[in-house]
Amino acid sequence: MDKRQVIERIRHGLIVSCQALEGEPLYRPEGGVMPLMAEAARRAGAVGIRANGVQDIRDIMARVDLPLIGIIKKNYPGSEAYITPTMDEVDQLVDTGCAIIALDCTRQSRPGGLTSREFLRQVRAKYPGQLFMADCSALEDAVMAAEEGIDFVGTTLNGYVKGDEAMDGPNFELARRIVEKVPAPLIAEGRIHRPEEARAMLELGALAVVVGGAITRPLEIARRFVTEIEKAQLRP
């Protein structure tokens, strides 16, 4: 799919992030669980999937015919960036054939001492035909990525980078500013827990919205309920 086709398929729709990290109940190194999550999302009317790791990405793409945003989360010594942080992860993701590859485009340190701008230039020079999404923390990240020709920008990392303001919910103000000032389409993501929050993101101009934890991470969902119930202090 080219960029125009991807945009038309995901426009004003829900992208479901189907991920389970090591240590979570649904994590299986051999795969098998996330494709079922993706199938449930497809049946519900989702227009796309976001997934982590080659195994899950390949399995999901074999199960559902939806545009997929692929990432590889990997920690490197001395690096704060962990979402598709090096060319090695980009190479692996390109090989899967996923529609979009997302990578950290924030001010966080990354392997090799590269800036996000330098890394993005290398990635786009090597794979000019691949669609890329910039996972951003601030307006400045999105502006920089757009200057380098990024295809999509996301609010994915807002609140997760040192110096960001911690928020309980989605950052609507950041999304609004990106829509106003950045030419690349916005895929809103980050702490969107309620359906009305997803709708509000689309109403302010986002191309699409990604929801993960509120749909596909039962440990996180259950923990939110338990935390709120404990505030009542009714149990002995």
Salt bridges, closest charged atoms under 4 A:
GLU8 OE2 - ARG11 NH2 2.72
GLU24 OE2 - ARG217 NH2 2.13
GLU39 OE2 - ARG42 NH2 2.78
GLU39 OE2 - ARG43 NE 2.87
ASP65 OD1 - ARG9 NH1 3.98
GLU80 OE2 - LYS162 NZ 3.72
ASP91 OD1 - LYS126 NZ 3.04
ASP95 OD2 - ARG58 NH2 2.87
ASP135 OD2 - ARG50 NH2 2.67
GLU147 OE1 - ARG117 NH2 3.00
GLU148 OE2 - ARG117 NH1 2.72
GLU148 OE1 - ARG121 NE 2.98
ASP151 OD1 - LYS3 NZ 3.69
ASP151 OD2 - ARG124 NH1 3.19
ASP164 OD1 - ARG107 NH2 2.96
GLU173 OE2 - ARG176 NH2 2.27
GLU180 OE2 - ARG176 NH1 2.67
GLU189 OE1 - ARG50 NH1 3.33
GLU196 OE2 - ARG194 NH1 3.54
GLU197 OE2 - ARG194 NE 3.55
GLU203 OE2 - ARG199 NE 3.49
GLU220 OE2 - ARG224 NH1 3.10
GLU228 OE1 - LYS231 NZ 3.25
